[in-house]
Amino acid sequence: MNESDRIRLRHMLDAAREAVAFGSGKTADDLSQDRLLTLALLKSIEIIGEAASKVSPELRGRYPAIPWTDIVGMRRRLIHGYFAVDLNRVCDTVRDDVPPLIAELERILSGGELPRIPE
């Protein structure tokens, strides 16, 4: 894995961990009452998507368990459709989608995920 990809994966992991910490036990109603929390979660998800968009196509191909296209697509929706963010979807993402992403990123970064392909 090249250093640029490793850095991007680390950014994804850090932002994912922050999103889970920020959103733990929160609902869409909580987000609608707490603008700071909403912005923190949105920014974390945006960072995950931006970093994912910069990961090389080769690395993405090696790790199909990560839904790269969905991650980048959600970032685009949040950035360009900021005026119509579905807070229920944000909560669902943080609760249901981000924890498995964290686990997969940890496996990749630790080198214990799959047999290594020589570079």
C-alpha positions in Angstrom: 0.0 0.0 0.0 1.4 3.4 -0.9 1.8 6.1 1.7 -0.9 8.3 0.2 -3.5 5.5 0.4 -2.4 4.7 4.0 -2.9 8.4 5.0 -6.4 8.5 3.4 -7.4 5.3 5.1 -6.2 6.8 8.4 -8.2 10.0 7.8 -11.3 7.8 7.0 -10.8 5.8 10.2 -10.3 8.9 12.4 -13.4 10.6 11.0 -15.4 7.4 11.4 -14.4 7.0 15.0 -15.3 10.7 15.6 -18.7 10.2 14.0 -19.5 7.2 16.2 -18.4 9.1 19.3 -20.4 12.2 18.4 -23.5 10.3 17.4 -23.6 7.6 20.1 -27.2 7.2 21.3 -28.4 10.2 19.3 -31.6 10.4 17.3 -32.7 12.6 14.4 -34.7 14.6 16.9 -31.5 15.2 18.9 -29.8 16.4 15.7 -32.7 18.7 14.9 -32.3 20.3 18.3 -28.5 20.5 18.3 -27.0 22.3 15.3 -23.4 21.8 16.5 -23.9 18.0 16.8 -25.4 18.0 13.3 -22.5 19.9 11.8 -20.0 17.7 13.6 -21.6 14.5 12.2 -21.9 15.9 8.7 -18.3 17.1 8.7 -17.1 13.7 9.8 -19.1 11.9 7.1 -17.9 14.4 4.5 -14.2 13.8 5.5 -14.8 10.0 5.2 -16.2 10.5 1.7 -13.5 13.0 0.6 -10.7 10.7 1.8 -12.3 7.7 0.2 -12.5 9.6 -3.1 -8.7 10.1 -3.0 -7.9 6.4 -2.4 -6.3 4.9 -5.5 -8.4 2.7 -7.8 -6.0 -0.2 -7.2 -6.5 -0.1 -3.5 -10.3 0.2 -3.8 -10.3 -2.8 -6.0 -8.3 -4.8 -3.4 -11.0 -4.1 -0.8 -14.4 -4.5 -2.3 -16.0 -5.0 1.2 -15.8 -1.2 1.6 -18.7 0.5 -0.3 -16.5 3.1 -1.9 -19.1 4.4 -4.4 -21.7 4.8 -1.7 -19.3 6.6 0.7 -18.2 9.1 -1.9 -21.9 9.5 -3.1 -23.1 10.3 0.4 -20.4 13.0 0.7 -21.5 14.5 -2.6 -25.1 14.5 -1.4 -24.2 16.2 1.8 -22.0 18.8 0.1 -24.3 19.6 -2.8 -27.7 19.0 -1.2 -26.9 20.6 2.1 -30.3 22.3 2.1 -32.1 18.9 2.2 -30.2 16.6 4.5 -32.2 13.7 5.9 -31.3 13.6 9.6 -32.8 10.1 9.9 -30.4 8.9 7.2 -27.5 10.5 8.9 -28.3 8.8 12.2 -28.8 5.4 10.4 -25.5 5.8 8.6 -23.6 6.6 11.8 -25.3 3.8 13.7 -25.5 1.1 11.1 -22.8 1.7 8.4 -19.9 3.4 10.1 -19.1 0.8 12.8 -18.5 -2.0 10.1 -16.4 0.5 8.1 -14.3 1.2 11.2 -13.7 -2.6 11.6 -12.7 -3.0 8.0 -10.4 0.0 8.0 -8.7 -1.3 11.2 -8.1 -4.7 9.5 -6.7 -3.1 6.4 -4.4 -0.7 8.3 -3.2 -3.5 10.6 -2.3 -5.6 7.6 -4.4 -8.5 8.9 -7.3 -8.2 6.5 -6.4 -10.3 3.5 -3.3 -11.8 1.9 -1.1 -9.0 0.8 -0.6 -8.5 -2.9 3.0 -7.4 -3.7 3.2 -3.9 -5.0 
